[in-house]
Structure formats: structure tokens, C-alpha cells
Amino acid sequence: MGDPIWSTWWVWAATALLLAIVEVLAPGFVFLGFAIGAAAVSLILLNTGMSVGLPMLLLIFAALSLVAWLILRRIFARPQGQVKTFDHDIND
């Protein structure tokens, strides 16, 4: 019998694609970090061919997603203390 479905690289790649689509529908760089994490797990499984259990894969996914989210937050966040304000109406 072959490897479980979660240790197959294309499952993680499909998950990354699905999360990226969800990010387009619900912007905010939340799902993009998860998509990057899933894509990284997919690349790790594709390149190394390692066979680990689901808990270890989820731990790797969580760690990589957190790192991706922190990097995205640093890149796209407003400078400390700044708030976006609007001084005109869209109908003006």
C-alpha cells in the first residue's frame, strides 16, 4: 500500500492553490501566509521525498506559515502608529 494522501506533494500544492484563491476572495494577507506554507511543504515533499506522519507535516506547515505571515506583515504593514484616514467622500 502506498503513502497516505497527506504525504503526497500534489495534495499540498492543491491546498496552496485553494488557499491562494481564498486570499483573492478575502484579502488581508491571512490566507496568503497559509498558501505559502502549504506550497513550501509541497516543495519539501517533492524534492526530498521524505515520508513523515501527519503531525510532523502539520508542524512544518504551521511553522512555515507563521514565518511567511510574519514576513508578509513586515512587508505590507503600515509604519508603526500610522492609521489610514479618509478626508473626502467617494461621491465628492
C-alpha positions, 0 to 999 in steps of 0.5 A, a space after each residue: 500500500 502506498 503513502 497516505 494522501 497527506 504525504 503526497 506533494 500534489 495534495 499540498 500544492 492543491 491546498 496552496 492553490 485553494 488557499 491562494 484563491 481564498 486570499 483573492 476572495 478575502 484579502 488581508 494577507 491571512 490566507 496568503 501566509 497559509 498558501 505559502 506554507 502549504 506550497 513550501 511543504 509541497 516543495 519539501 515533499 517533492 524534492 526530498 521525498 521524505 515520508 513523515 506522519 501527519 503531525 510532523 507535516 502539520 508542524 512544518 506547515 504551521 511553522 512555515 506559515 507563521 514565518 511567511 505571515 510574519 514576513 508578509 506583515 513586515 512587508 505590507 504593514 503600515 509604519 508603526 502608529 500610522 492609521 489610514 484616514 479618509 478626508 473626502 467622500 467617494 461621491 465628492 
